[in-house]
Amino acid sequence: MRTVGVLFAIPVLLLALSGCTEHLSVAEKEQLRSGTSDYQRKMLADLHVSEDEYRTAVAEAHRCVAASGAAPDPVTRVDGRQLGFGFAITAPDERAGARISDAAHRCQSDHMDVVARIWMSQGSTLAG
């Protein structure tokens, strides 16, 4: 069995967010909410992301990545405002690695992308 190792480090999960610190209008938030998963849509009913909601979304994405077959790193705090984690993929061939990678990335888009973007746009910082 050949091992395909692909490491997605913390910047992979946070790069999409690093440029998203601008304030989002209500209309922009509504548009983001309408185009996201049911999971995030429910969390964004009030167009505000609390720290608890943000942490929950990251934790759910982390659990989903683990269930996808990838090996997630622990969630870490980044710059006092964000949470992130990397993950590694070990697979017997490129095709299997691609399936795991696709599933792991869907976890991010289904559980935390929009929630994290709105969290960052609020200018919130993490409490403890």
Secondary structure as GFF3:
##gff-version 3
##sequence-region A 1 128
A	DSSP	beta_strand	4	8	.	.	.	ID=ss1
A	DSSP	alpha_helix	10	18	.	.	.	ID=ss2
A	DSSP	alpha_helix	26	34	.	.	.	ID=ss3
A	DSSP	alpha_helix	38	43	.	.	.	ID=ss4
A	DSSP	alpha_helix	51	67	.	.	.	ID=ss5
A	DSSP	beta_strand	71	72	.	.	.	ID=ss6
A	DSSP	beta_strand	76	78	.	.	.	ID=ss7
A	DSSP	beta_strand	82	84	.	.	.	ID=ss8
A	DSSP	beta_strand	87	91	.	.	.	ID=ss9
A	DSSP	alpha_helix	94	111	.	.	.	ID=ss10
A	DSSP	alpha_helix	113	121	.	.	.	ID=ss11
###
